[in-house]
């Protein structure tokens, strides 16, 4: 393979891959994500790193911020939109170390960040990955 001109996937590439993975998820799962914002950034910001007590910014592949479906109440005032952050540089580092397709890694992190905060079990999330053909 000629490696000249080959570059690491950009933030825009990650956004496209995350969107493609999201579109392949079962409709019932996506419907529960109404209003969800998916952002790709190189690293978690300093506030997140401090709050999560990260030893390195490479320690976090993704993050959900919002109020989980399990903890929501109709009596609550409006809240900030639910957001999933996918961190490009830590994922690239992980991808370089393990034999896993990048598209699969992005989809896995996306599903797990959404799923954990929907109160889904690991088995539920595995089933969603399988239904979307991401296994």
C-alpha positions, 0 to 999 in steps of 0.5 A, a space after each residue: 500500500 502506498 501510504 503517501 497522502 494517507 491521513 487520519 480520519 478528520 472530525 468531519 469523517 468521524 461525524 459522517 461515520 457516526 451519522 451512518 452508524 446512527 441511521 443503521 440503528 433500529 427505528 425504535 431505538 432512534 425514536 427514543 433519541 429525539 433531540 439528541 445531539 451527537 458531537 465529535 471532538 478531538 478530546 474531552 474538554 478540561 472540565 470533563 477531564 477534571 470531573 471524570 478524574 482522567 489521568 489522560 485525555 486519551 482515557 475517554 472514548 465517548 460521553 453522554 451528557 443529559 438526563 437519562 430516560 430513567 431519571 426524567 420526570 414530566 414535572 421537571 423544567 426544560 433541560 439542556 439537550 441530550 448530547 453524546 460526545 465522541 472523542 476522535 483522538 482517543 478512538 484513533 489511538 484505540 483503533 491503532 492498538 486493537 484489530 477492530 474496524 473504525 466504523 464498528 468502534 464508532 458505532 459501538 461507542 455511540 450505542 453504548 453512550 446512548 444506551 447506558 443513559 437509557 437504562 439499557 443493559 449490555 445485553 440490550 446494547 449488544 442486541 441493538 448492535 446485532 440488529 443494526 449489522 454492526 457486530 
